[in-house]
Amino acid sequence: MGQFYRYKLPPWCRQWIFIIEKCTLPIAVFQLIRTLLFPTTFDVFLLGLLIGLYFAFYLKWI
C-alpha cells in the first residue's frame, strides 16, 4: 500500500489539511474535558476519532 503524499495535492486541499492538522489537538483536549464532565457514547466516540486523527497526522499517515 502506497503512502499518501500530501504535497501532490492541489494547493487548496493542502491548505485545508494543514489547518485541520493544527486544530486537531486543541479540539481533542476540549473534547477530553467535555467527555470527563458529561460522558455520553457520542462524546467517547468523537474523542476516539479525534485522537486517531491526531496520531495519523503525528505519524505522517496523512
C-alpha positions as a Markdown table, in Angstrom:
| # | Residue | x | y | z |
|---|---|---|---|---|
| 1 | Met | 0.0 | 0.0 | 0.0 |
| 2 | Gly | 1.5 | 3.3 | -1.0 |
| 3 | Gln | 1.9 | 6.2 | 1.3 |
| 4 | Phe | -0.4 | 9.3 | 0.9 |
| 5 | Tyr | 1.8 | 12.2 | -0.3 |
| 6 | Arg | 0.1 | 15.4 | 0.7 |
| 7 | Tyr | 2.4 | 17.7 | -1.5 |
| 8 | Lys | 1.0 | 16.2 | -4.7 |
| 9 | Leu | -2.5 | 17.6 | -3.8 |
| 10 | Pro | -3.8 | 20.9 | -5.1 |
| 11 | Pro | -2.8 | 23.9 | -3.0 |
| 12 | Trp | -6.3 | 24.5 | -1.7 |
| 13 | Cys | -6.5 | 20.9 | -0.4 |
| 14 | Arg | -3.1 | 21.1 | 1.2 |
| 15 | Gln | -4.1 | 24.2 | 3.0 |
| 16 | Trp | -7.2 | 22.5 | 4.5 |
| 17 | Ile | -5.0 | 19.6 | 5.6 |
| 18 | Phe | -2.6 | 21.9 | 7.3 |
| 19 | Ile | -5.5 | 23.8 | 9.1 |
| 20 | Ile | -7.0 | 20.5 | 10.2 |
| 21 | Glu | -3.7 | 19.3 | 11.4 |
| 22 | Lys | -3.1 | 22.4 | 13.6 |
| 23 | Cys | -6.6 | 22.4 | 15.0 |
| 24 | Thr | -6.9 | 18.7 | 15.9 |
| 25 | Leu | -5.0 | 18.8 | 19.3 |
| 26 | Pro | -6.9 | 21.8 | 20.8 |
| 27 | Ile | -10.3 | 20.3 | 19.8 |
| 28 | Ala | -9.3 | 16.9 | 21.2 |
| 29 | Val | -8.3 | 18.5 | 24.5 |
| 30 | Phe | -11.6 | 20.3 | 24.7 |
| 31 | Gln | -13.4 | 17.1 | 23.9 |
| 32 | Leu | -11.5 | 15.2 | 26.6 |
| 33 | Ile | -12.6 | 17.7 | 29.2 |
| 34 | Arg | -16.1 | 17.6 | 27.9 |
| 35 | Thr | -16.1 | 13.8 | 28.0 |
| 36 | Leu | -14.8 | 13.7 | 31.5 |
| 37 | Leu | -17.5 | 16.1 | 32.7 |
| 38 | Phe | -20.5 | 14.8 | 30.7 |
| 39 | Pro | -19.7 | 11.3 | 29.3 |
| 40 | Thr | -22.0 | 10.1 | 26.6 |
| 41 | Thr | -21.5 | 7.4 | 23.9 |
| 42 | Phe | -21.2 | 10.0 | 21.2 |
| 43 | Asp | -18.6 | 12.0 | 23.2 |
| 44 | Val | -16.4 | 8.9 | 23.7 |
| 45 | Phe | -16.7 | 8.0 | 20.0 |
| 46 | Leu | -15.8 | 11.5 | 18.9 |
| 47 | Leu | -12.8 | 11.7 | 21.3 |
| 48 | Gly | -11.5 | 8.4 | 19.9 |
| 49 | Leu | -11.9 | 9.7 | 16.4 |
| 50 | Leu | -10.1 | 12.9 | 17.2 |
| 51 | Ile | -7.2 | 11.0 | 19.0 |
| 52 | Gly | -6.9 | 8.7 | 16.0 |
| 53 | Leu | -6.8 | 11.6 | 13.6 |
| 54 | Tyr | -4.2 | 13.3 | 15.7 |
| 55 | Phe | -2.0 | 10.2 | 15.7 |
| 56 | Ala | -2.5 | 9.8 | 12.0 |
| 57 | Phe | -1.1 | 13.3 | 11.5 |
| 58 | Tyr | 1.7 | 12.8 | 14.1 |
| 59 | Leu | 2.9 | 9.6 | 12.4 |
| 60 | Lys | 2.6 | 11.2 | 9.0 |
| 61 | Trp | 0.0 | 8.8 | 7.7 |
| 62 | Ile | -1.9 | 11.8 | 6.4 |
